[in-house]
């Protein structure tokens, strides 16, 4: 019998279905475990005790790190580690960790108040991108092109944003294309470029933007190596922008969607994940 693995997630999407449907071929027994049903905290943790590993794919910007931390405390092996997930969930913390390690990241300002926001606009040249510290999939991300509309953008955060939504970043707008590097273990298994299209300026795989495969690029490998050296090996979507000085790391997703990269590149991502999990449990 294969090793028993739990996919811990709030829902089953294409990626999770692929892993579950191909479990036998990957030499694994894979179950979906809803992250709302674990009730962790008991050191015995009966909800995770029977699994050899937990593949944490919670899309919430708070659940993944909490689940991984308590599961690890109960003796379970998590993929990714709690430390890596916590870093990835917080864009400001992630950029600080990577920048301290010498990994290039975009310039940014942390905005916790209107005073912060106004100072960030004074220090960074328009256009700028305004986005939440916690969140993903391109949601609640705004491109500010003109100073006369900036204050009304912040009105929403100030008046309607909940506590987590009021922690934001302002950063330079670095163009309409980005690169997604799909990493398994320490290996770059596929890379694709996403270009914004139509009326939506955002370049994000979750939004169905135009996608093309990228050939093997030593610069991408170098950045991926630097990211995994800091966060540890794992399963990541490393999102980059290309600048005049080279690529910079915009975000690292701890539960990456990989359908777009797999479709563009032909990479067999489920098999790569299966081999990686088997190696961890050997």
C-alpha positions as CSV (number, residue, x, y, z in Angstrom):
1,X,0.0,0.0,0.0
2,X,1.2,3.5,-0.8
3,X,1.9,6.2,1.7
4,X,-1.2,8.0,3.0
5,X,-1.3,11.7,2.2
6,X,-4.0,14.2,3.2
7,X,-4.6,17.2,0.9
8,X,-5.7,19.8,3.4
9,X,-7.7,22.4,1.6
10,X,-10.9,24.4,1.8
11,X,-12.1,23.1,-1.5
12,X,-11.2,20.8,-4.4
13,X,-10.0,22.5,-7.6
14,X,-8.4,21.1,-10.7
15,X,-5.0,20.7,-9.1
16,X,-6.4,18.7,-6.1
17,X,-8.5,16.5,-8.4
18,X,-5.4,15.7,-10.5
19,X,-3.5,14.6,-7.4
20,X,-6.3,12.5,-6.1
21,X,-7.2,10.9,-9.4
22,X,-3.5,9.9,-10.1
23,X,-2.8,8.8,-6.5
24,X,-2.3,5.1,-7.4
25,X,0.0,5.8,-10.3
26,X,2.0,8.1,-7.9
27,X,2.3,5.4,-5.4
28,X,0.2,7.3,-2.8
29,X,-3.1,7.1,-1.1
30,X,-4.5,10.6,-1.2
31,X,-7.6,11.9,0.6
32,X,-9.1,15.4,0.7
33,X,-9.4,16.7,4.3
34,X,-11.4,19.8,4.7
35,X,-9.3,22.3,6.7
36,X,-12.5,23.2,8.6
37,X,-12.7,19.6,10.1
38,X,-9.3,19.2,11.7
39,X,-10.0,20.7,15.1
40,X,-6.3,20.8,15.9
41,X,-4.9,21.7,19.3
42,X,-4.9,18.3,21.1
43,X,-1.3,17.0,21.1
44,X,-2.6,13.6,20.0
45,X,-4.3,15.2,17.0
46,X,-6.5,12.3,15.9
47,X,-7.5,14.1,12.7
48,X,-3.9,13.9,11.3
49,X,-2.5,10.9,13.2
50,X,-3.2,8.4,10.4
51,X,-1.5,10.3,7.7
52,X,2.1,10.1,6.7
53,X,2.1,13.7,5.3
54,X,-0.2,16.6,5.0
55,X,-0.2,18.5,1.7
56,X,-1.4,21.9,3.0
57,X,-3.2,23.7,0.2
58,X,-5.6,26.0,2.1
59,X,-6.2,29.1,0.0
60,X,-7.1,31.2,3.0
61,X,-4.4,33.7,3.9
62,X,-4.6,32.6,7.6
63,X,-5.6,28.9,7.7
64,X,-2.6,27.3,6.0
65,X,0.0,28.5,8.5
66,X,-2.2,27.8,11.5
67,X,-3.0,24.3,10.3
68,X,0.7,23.5,9.5
69,X,1.9,24.9,12.9
70,X,-0.5,22.8,15.0
71,X,-0.1,19.7,12.8
72,X,3.7,19.9,13.1
73,X,3.4,20.3,16.9
74,X,1.4,17.1,16.9
75,X,4.2,15.3,15.1
76,X,2.8,15.4,11.5
77,X,4.9,16.1,8.5
78,X,3.5,19.0,6.5
79,X,4.3,20.1,2.9
80,X,5.1,23.0,3.0
81,X,6.6,23.6,6.4
82,X,4.7,25.9,8.8
83,X,7.6,28.4,8.6
84,X,7.5,28.6,4.8
85,X,3.7,28.9,4.7
86,X,3.6,31.7,7.4
87,X,6.2,33.6,5.3
88,X,4.3,33.2,2.1
89,X,1.0,34.3,3.6
90,X,2.3,37.8,4.5
91,X,3.6,39.7,1.5
92,X,5.4,42.3,3.7
93,X,7.1,39.7,5.8
94,X,8.1,37.6,2.8
95,X,9.7,40.5,1.0
96,X,11.6,41.4,4.1
97,X,12.9,37.8,4.6
98,X,13.9,37.5,1.0
99,X,15.5,41.0,0.8
100,X,17.5,40.3,3.9
101,X,18.7,37.1,2.3
102,X,19.8,39.0,-0.8
103,X,16.9,37.9,-3.1
104,X,15.8,40.8,-5.2
105,X,12.2,42.1,-4.5
106,X,10.3,45.2,-5.7
107,X,10.5,48.4,-3.8
108,X,7.5,48.8,-1.5
109,X,6.0,50.7,1.4
110,X,3.8,49.2,4.1
111,X,0.6,51.2,4.5
112,X,-1.3,51.1,7.8
113,X,-2.9,54.5,7.7
114,X,-3.8,57.3,5.3
115,X,-0.7,59.2,6.5
116,X,1.4,56.1,5.4
117,X,-0.5,56.1,2.1
118,X,0.1,59.7,1.3
119,X,3.8,59.4,2.2
120,X,4.1,56.3,0.0
121,X,2.6,58.2,-2.9
122,X,5.1,61.0,-2.4
123,X,8.1,58.7,-2.4
124,X,7.1,56.3,-5.3
125,X,6.5,57.6,-8.8
126,X,3.1,57.0,-10.3
127,X,1.7,54.6,-11.5
128,X,1.8,52.4,-8.4
129,X,0.0,49.3,-7.4
130,X,-2.0,49.2,-4.1
131,X,-2.7,45.8,-2.7
132,X,-3.4,43.9,0.6
133,X,-0.6,42.3,2.6
134,X,-2.8,39.3,3.0
135,X,-4.6,37.8,0.0
136,X,-4.0,36.4,-3.4
137,X,-5.4,35.6,-6.9
138,X,-5.2,39.2,-7.9
139,X,-8.1,40.2,-5.6
140,X,-8.4,43.7,-4.2
141,X,-5.3,44.9,-6.2
142,X,-5.6,48.4,-7.6
143,X,-3.5,50.2,-10.2
144,X,-3.3,53.9,-9.3
145,X,-2.4,55.9,-12.3
146,X,-3.4,59.4,-11.3
147,X,-2.9,61.3,-8.0
148,X,-6.5,62.8,-8.1
149,X,-8.0,59.3,-7.8
150,X,-5.7,58.0,-5.1
151,X,-7.5,59.3,-2.1
152,X,-10.9,57.8,-3.2
153,X,-9.1,54.4,-3.5
154,X,-7.9,54.6,0.1
155,X,-11.5,55.6,1.2
156,X,-12.6,52.0,0.6
157,X,-9.8,50.6,2.8
158,X,-10.4,53.1,5.5
159,X,-14.2,52.9,5.6
160,X,-15.0,49.3,4.5
161,X,-11.9,47.2,4.9
162,X,-11.8,44.7,7.7
163,X,-8.7,44.5,10.0
164,X,-6.6,42.3,7.7
165,X,-7.6,44.3,4.7
166,X,-6.3,47.5,6.2
167,X,-2.7,46.3,6.1
168,X,-1.6,47.2,2.5
169,X,1.4,47.7,0.3
170,X,2.2,50.4,-2.3
171,X,4.7,49.4,-4.9
172,X,5.8,50.6,-8.3
173,X,3.9,49.3,-11.3
174,X,6.3,47.0,-13.2
175,X,4.3,46.3,-16.3
176,X,1.7,44.0,-17.8
177,X,3.6,40.8,-17.7
178,X,4.8,38.5,-15.0
179,X,6.5,35.1,-14.7
180,X,5.2,32.1,-12.7
181,X,7.9,29.6,-11.7
182,X,6.5,26.3,-10.5
183,X,8.9,24.8,-8.0
184,X,8.7,21.2,-6.5
185,X,11.4,20.5,-3.9
186,X,14.2,22.6,-5.2
187,X,13.5,22.0,-8.8
188,X,12.0,24.4,-11.3
189,X,9.6,22.1,-13.1
190,X,8.0,24.7,-15.4
191,X,7.9,28.5,-16.0
192,X,5.4,30.6,-18.0
193,X,4.8,34.2,-18.7
194,X,1.4,35.8,-18.1
195,X,0.3,38.9,-19.9
196,X,-2.6,41.0,-19.0
197,X,-5.3,41.2,-21.7
198,X,-8.5,43.0,-22.5
199,X,-9.6,45.6,-20.0
200,X,-7.9,44.0,-17.0
201,X,-4.4,45.2,-16.3
202,X,-3.6,42.4,-13.9
203,X,-1.3,39.6,-15.0
204,X,-2.4,36.6,-12.9
205,X,-3.0,33.0,-13.8
206,X,-6.2,32.9,-11.8
207,X,-7.6,35.6,-14.1
208,X,-7.1,33.6,-17.3
209,X,-4.5,35.9,-18.8
210,X,-2.5,35.1,-21.9
211,X,0.1,32.5,-21.2
212,X,3.3,31.3,-22.9
213,X,5.9,28.8,-21.9
214,X,9.4,30.1,-21.1
215,X,12.5,28.2,-22.2
216,X,15.1,27.1,-19.6
217,X,16.6,30.3,-18.2
218,X,19.6,30.2,-15.8
219,X,18.5,33.5,-14.3
220,X,15.2,32.0,-13.2
221,X,16.9,28.9,-11.8
222,X,19.3,31.2,-9.8
223,X,16.3,33.1,-8.3
224,X,14.4,29.8,-7.5
225,X,17.6,28.4,-5.9
226,X,17.8,31.6,-3.7
227,X,14.2,31.4,-2.7
228,X,14.3,27.7,-1.7
229,X,17.6,28.3,0.1
230,X,15.7,30.7,2.4
231,X,12.3,29.1,2.7
232,X,13.4,25.5,2.4
233,X,12.4,23.0,-0.3
234,X,8.7,22.8,-1.0
235,X,5.9,23.3,-3.5
236,X,5.8,26.9,-4.5
237,X,4.6,29.3,-7.2
238,X,7.3,31.9,-7.4
239,X,6.0,35.0,-9.2
240,X,8.5,37.4,-10.8
241,X,8.6,40.7,-12.6
242,X,11.2,41.5,-15.2
243,X,13.0,44.8,-14.7
244,X,15.9,46.5,-16.4
245,X,18.2,45.1,-13.6
246,X,16.8,41.6,-13.8
247,X,14.0,39.6,-12.3
248,X,12.5,40.5,-8.9
249,X,10.3,38.3,-6.7
250,X,6.8,39.7,-6.4
251,X,5.2,36.9,-4.4
252,X,5.7,33.2,-3.4
253,X,2.5,31.2,-3.3
254,X,2.6,28.3,-0.8
255,X,-0.5,26.5,-2.4
256,X,0.1,27.3,-6.1
257,X,-2.4,26.7,-8.9
258,X,-0.4,24.9,-11.6
259,X,-3.0,24.3,-14.3
260,X,-1.9,27.2,-16.4
261,X,1.9,26.4,-16.2
262,X,1.2,22.7,-16.9
263,X,-0.9,23.5,-19.9
264,X,1.6,26.0,-21.3
265,X,4.7,23.9,-20.7
266,X,3.5,20.3,-20.8
267,X,5.1,19.8,-17.4
268,X,3.8,16.8,-15.4
269,X,3.4,18.6,-12.2
270,X,1.4,15.9,-10.3
271,X,4.2,13.4,-11.0
272,X,6.8,15.8,-9.7
273,X,4.8,16.4,-6.6
274,X,4.3,12.6,-6.1
275,X,8.1,11.9,-6.4
276,X,8.9,14.7,-4.0
277,X,6.5,13.4,-1.4
278,X,7.8,9.9,-1.8
279,X,11.4,11.2,-1.3
280,X,10.4,13.1,1.9
281,X,8.8,9.9,3.3
282,X,11.5,7.5,2.3
